[in-house]
Amino acid sequence: MRRTGKLDYLELAATGGTLDSVKAFYSAAFSWSFTDYGPTYSAFDEGIEGGFQSDAKEASGRPLPVLYSEHLEKTLAAVENAGGAIVRPIFEFPGGRRFHFRDPAGNELAVWGP
């Protein structure tokens, strides 16, 4: 069940190889299956939902934990009030909207909502 503030998705970069080679690896090694969302993104649902981003302009190069929010603007304000730094304001993507922030330790996370 999705709830505000809970880890909901894990986005991984696939810029070191082709998206097809990454999908082939995880399919062969772990029997994962994928749903493609355009030429640079492929999603999985293997215990946790996630996806691989092959567009170097979009991928951070590090795993991107994605939290869920029922009220994205309220959560953005809460992140700022708690001392988080917004690194990418709210934007739309297929499936919803999200923003990215850095926590006080320098970790980048995202928050998404409908």
Number of C-alpha atoms within 10 A of each C-alpha: 4 12 11 16 14 13 17 19 21 19 23 20 22 25 19 11 10 12 21 13 12 18 20 16 13 13 13 11 9 10 11 14 15 18 11 13 12 8 11 17 19 22 20 19 13 12 6 11 14 20 22 23 23 23 15 13 9 11 17 16 15 12 15 20 18 23 20 21 22 15 12 19 14 11 19 22 12 12 17 15 10 11 11 20 17 19 13 12 11 17 11 12 9 7 9 10 15 23 21 21 20 18 15 11 7 10 13 20 19 22 26 26 19 12
